[in-house]
Amino acid sequence: MNRLAYKNRSEVGFIDFDKIIFIEKLQNKTIIHTKNNEIEIHSSLNSVYDKLDKEIFIRTHRSYIVNINHIKKIIPWGQKTYRIIFKGIDEDALFSYERYKDFKDKVCQF
């Protein structure tokens, strides 16, 4: 299945994986970011990650899951953190140093 089922206060819905840019844990909320909107859902980041395709989604930080197909660039931000810039939206996500290092090692193998 190439889509995520989600539940929020008013509905049960489905969203195609390719429409998801990133997913963020913000305070007690989990928010799915797409090009045109944000969907607040009632699920933990871990349970959402378990339902995603690990070929295209990576856990970049304790508060973020990112669709690698939407990454424009990754730039240093602070001492042990990187900032992910996405194509087509003015929002960004964080990449922790350790997770970035693992990601870079995997990508450089190809």
Secondary structure, DSSP 8 states (H G I E B T S, - for coil): --EEEEE-SS-EEEEEGGG--EEEEETTEEEEE-SS-EEEESS-HHHHHHTS-TTTEEEEETTEEEEGGGEEEEEE-SSSEEEEEESS-S-EEEEEHHHHHHHHHHHHT-
